[in-house]
Amino acid sequence: ENLENYLAEEKKRTDERTGLSAQVVHQREQDELSRIMAHDEVRRRIHTPHLPEVIRSFLAGCWENVLAAAYTRSGEDGTTWNQAIATMDELVWSVEPKSVPEDRKKLVGLLPGLLKRLQDGMVQAKLPDAERDQFFARLVQCHAVVVKAGLQAVEQEDDHQAEFVEQEIAAEEAAERARHEAEPTDFSET
């Protein structure tokens, strides 16, 4: 009977160790999958043309960790994952030039929520306060540049439009002069 109790206890301990080992392996696989999914999503966005280096670095570092944690918590269809992806997409969009007034207006409306979600993600990723402050300072500069670039593009377009109109007017005037000069002169006596 002692032998049977001993064997039963040993089997129970072995089963518990096996179960714990399986949980550890499963967790490691889940963590690896989360890192891969996060990495792939970030890589799709950091090759966006004209993306500032500060944004590339942020996405490849801090935000990739936020994404991995979100994927671990909620999976690919989870709200947390999808919100982290949407925040990343909004960040990328926010630093693209804004040449139409609707885009500049949309940016102004988007910023408070975007900045809050970025802040929350940075806190979750345990990014030091100094790095957070530095990132936000550089992000403000990026936003100022894209709005200014968009306004300059509008001004340049207006300048080009004005130049085009001037050229059209000059061409019409030249054509009118040419028509007047080309009219036959009436030499007949009246």
Salt bridges, closest charged atoms under 4 A:
GLU10 OE1 - ARG13 NH2 2.98
GLU10 OE2 - ARG17 NH2 3.94
ASP15 OD2 - LYS11 NZ 3.04
GLU32 OE1 - ARG35 NH2 2.79
GLU41 OE2 - ARG44 NH1 2.50
GLU41 OE1 - ARG45 NH1 2.65
GLU64 OE2 - HIS39 ND1 3.22
ASP89 OD1 - ARG45 NE 2.32
GLU90 OE1 - ARG117 NH2 2.06
ASP120 OD2 - LYS116 NZ 2.90
ASP129 OD1 - ARG132 NH2 2.35
GLU176 OE1 - ARG179 NH2 2.33
GLU176 OE2 - HIS180 NE2 2.82
GLU183 OE2 - HIS180 ND1 3.87
